[in-house]
Structures are given as C-alpha cells and as structure tokens.
Amino acid sequence: MSAPRARSRLVAVWGLVAVLVGAIVVIEHTDLVRPRPGRASVADSRLLLPVPVEQLGAIEVADAGTRHGFARDATGAWFYHGVHTATEGPHAHTVDPAMGRRIEQAFLAFGRTRIERRLPRDQDARAYGVTTPRILILVYRPNESQPLVQYAVGDIAPDTVSRYVEVVGGPGVVTIPNYQIDNLLTLIDTVRGAPAPR
C-alpha cells in the first residue's frame, strides 16, 4: 500500500470519528435541553400547581360560598362562566378577547406560584385556617369533571406576606405568597364588573 493511499484512509477514518463525535455532542445537547417528565417534576417540585397552566381546562374559585368558574373554549381562550347547574342544560359562551387575555395572564401568574414552606398538618390545623377555609380553589384538566387538585386556602401567616394553603388530601400545609391569592380575588372582582357571558 502506497503512502498517499494510507494517508487518505487515515484522513477518512479521522473524518468518520469527527462526524461520530459531532453526532454524539448534538444528541447529548438535545437530550439536556429537552424537558423530561422525571426531570421536570424535580425542577418544579416547589411549584404549587402540579402541571403547567397550559394543560388545564378549568379553574373554580369558591370565595365565602360563592363559586366562580373559569374555563377554556375550543380554541384555548379563557372565559368566565360562573357555575351552572345541571338543570340549565347546554348553553353557549361568548369569549371577550380582552377579558380572556386578562384571565389568562392571572392564571399564568398563579401557575408560577412557588411553595415557600412545608408544614406538617398536626392536630391543631385550625391554627392555619385550612379546616374551614373561606376560599377553595379547584383545578381541572380539559374535559374532566373531577378536579385534578383542590386547595383549601387558609389564613394569612404571621409574617403578613404569606398564606397557608393545604392540598386537600395532601400530607401537610404549605405557605405561598399571599399576593397570589389577592390576584385571584382581584380577577374575580374584575370579571364580575363586566357582564358574565351565559
């Protein structure tokens, strides 16, 4: 075998090695960037909501016994619809685009709610205000009648900036920033100020 021919084979082998290394780098980089279910749950363990808001279909907020319902239409736009009884039968909703954006922004902000502290639910849970809460939040996936998760919103913590919240049926009580609850109550006031589509 001549030297030029051996050299061209050596160049070809090194070229193939370089291509393989490049492919491995691209695959590894793509794998690191792409979110994985296991990795996302670890990274998001401090978020109050178990799934992103984009995966939700409806949210109900019960404030002092009055239930306020928010849902998405077929295009994914949010609207306020109150809570209807089964005897009302089918009905249509008209989405106000500006109000839909306002609702969406409020829920996207709520979706970023971070858990500040985790507290055991001891025998004196009344101290947190979660045994007879004034506010309940029910979160639904699209087209499901059973809530994905329910939150009992308790009292404002002694630090005056946090609020006690319990995942109904969960292991304990957490604190979240109180402004997140204030934002939801402000949203309710805003949508009630406008005529609710029925």
Backbone hydrogen bonds, N-H to C=O, Kabsch-Sander energy under -0.5 kcal/mol:
donor,donor_aa,acceptor,acceptor_aa,energy
6,A,2,S,-2.3
7,R,3,A,-2.5
8,S,4,P,-2.1
9,R,5,R,-1.9
10,L,6,A,-2.3
11,V,7,R,-2.5
12,A,8,S,-2.1
13,V,9,R,-2.5
14,W,10,L,-2.5
15,G,11,V,-2.3
16,L,12,A,-2.2
17,V,13,V,-2.4
18,A,14,W,-2.3
19,V,15,G,-2.2
20,L,16,L,-2.4
21,V,17,V,-2.6
22,G,18,A,-2.5
23,A,19,V,-2.4
24,I,20,L,-2.4
25,V,21,V,-2.4
26,V,22,G,-2.3
27,I,23,A,-2.5
28,E,24,I,-2.7
29,H,25,V,-2.5
30,T,26,V,-2.5
31,D,27,I,-2.3
32,L,28,E,-2.1
33,V,29,H,-2.1
34,R,30,T,-2.4
40,A,36,R,-3.5
41,S,37,P,-1.9
42,V,38,G,-1.3
43,A,39,R,-2.4
44,D,40,A,-2.4
45,S,42,V,-1.1
47,L,44,D,-1.9
48,L,113,T,-2.6
55,Q,52,P,-2.0
56,L,53,V,-2.2
57,G,140,Y,-2.5
58,A,140,Y,-1.4
59,I,70,F,-2.5
60,E,138,L,-2.7
61,V,68,H,-2.6
62,A,136,L,-3.0
63,D,61,V,-0.6
63,D,66,T,-2.9
64,A,62,A,-0.6
64,A,134,R,-2.9
66,T,63,D,-1.8
67,R,65,G,-0.6
68,H,61,V,-2.4
69,G,67,R,-0.5
70,F,59,I,-2.3
71,A,79,F,-2.3
72,R,57,G,-1.7
73,D,77,A,-2.4
76,G,73,D,-1.7
79,F,71,A,-2.4
81,H,69,G,-2.6
82,G,69,G,-1.2
88,E,85,T,-1.3
89,G,86,A,-0.9
95,V,93,H,-0.5
96,D,94,T,-0.5
100,G,96,D,-3.1
101,R,97,P,-2.2
102,R,98,A,-1.9
103,I,99,M,-2.7
104,E,100,G,-2.5
105,Q,101,R,-2.6
106,A,102,R,-2.0
107,F,103,I,-2.4
108,L,104,E,-2.7
109,A,105,Q,-2.1
110,F,106,A,-2.1
111,G,107,F,-2.4
112,R,108,L,-0.6
112,R,109,A,-1.1
113,T,110,F,-1.9
115,I,46,R,-4.1
116,E,175,T,-3.4
117,R,175,T,-0.8
119,L,173,V,-4.0
121,R,171,P,-0.9
122,D,120,P,-1.5
125,A,122,D,-0.7
125,A,123,Q,-0.5
127,A,124,D,-1.6
128,Y,125,A,-1.8
129,G,125,A,-0.6
129,G,126,R,-0.9
130,V,125,A,-1.0
134,R,153,V,-0.6
135,I,153,V,-0.9
136,L,62,A,-2.2
137,I,151,Y,-2.3
138,L,60,E,-2.8
139,V,149,V,-2.6
140,Y,58,A,-2.9
144,E,141,R,-1.4
148,L,139,V,-2.8
149,V,139,V,-1.3
151,Y,137,I,-2.9
152,A,166,E,-2.8
153,V,135,I,-2.7
153,V,151,Y,-0.7
154,G,152,A,-0.6
154,G,164,Y,-3.2
155,D,128,Y,-2.6
157,A,162,S,-2.5
160,T,157,A,-2.4
163,R,176,I,-2.6
164,Y,155,D,-2.7
165,V,174,V,-2.8
166,E,152,A,-2.4
167,V,172,G,-0.7
168,V,150,Q,-2.6
168,V,166,E,-0.7
170,G,167,V,-3.3
173,V,119,L,-2.2
174,V,165,V,-3.2
175,T,117,R,-2.0
176,I,163,R,-2.1
178,N,161,V,-2.8
180,Q,177,P,-1.4
181,I,177,P,-0.6
181,I,178,N,-0.8
182,D,178,N,-2.2
183,N,179,Y,-2.5
184,L,180,Q,-1.4
185,L,181,I,-2.3
186,T,182,D,-2.4
187,L,183,N,-2.2
188,I,184,L,-2.1
189,D,185,L,-2.1
190,T,186,T,-2.3
191,V,187,L,-2.7
192,R,188,I,-2.2
193,G,189,D,-1.2
194,A,190,T,-0.9
